[in-house]
């Protein structure tokens, strides 16, 4: 679709289908940058963009581009199967207690007197009571770099929307984040914070489409750490971070983005 491709660092052609790209074998240590041309490397402070409060932090938007990406994201079909699979993976079965008074199961010693009493009763068995435990918080972090422009970002955004809907229906708190990078440093975008429990589909679509205005570079390591630290503040027992990315880091500060 004309006008939607805005690559700044990725020259390979986009796959015809939404699939994972092979990851690089390169591993770069942040602790030992000497000898790699990065002896003066210093992480930059991130630019925080909060789409809930409309605090753009000086970042500009183009309404025409936003509208084009709204149409592109809306045209993506599917996503419900993925959302359902993730929801099932997050549900854990936990044995909590015994339930007494059943007619089948394990014999309950505390109820044996019922079988020997003047009036016979057969509810002398017990069973394990199983309940669904969803003590989980989920953070979905979407790669918002130039290499994701076009259908890859549209599929990632639609997946984020579907996962948010599926998790919200079963009471799991969800935070939606996105990331890019510019000469000012990492751009960390809050699409929907944990505190915002109710959010309409149209508004969420608008926010994801707005992210398309800042498709530049990406320092994945720093942005993942930012999302992980936000998630770590949650009180839930289980914390799940899902990163939707094509696996092509490229930061302004050089090759360290490959980390």
Order of alpha helices (4+ residues) and beta strands (2+ residues): beta-alpha-alpha-beta-beta-alpha-beta-beta-alpha-beta-beta-alpha-alpha-beta
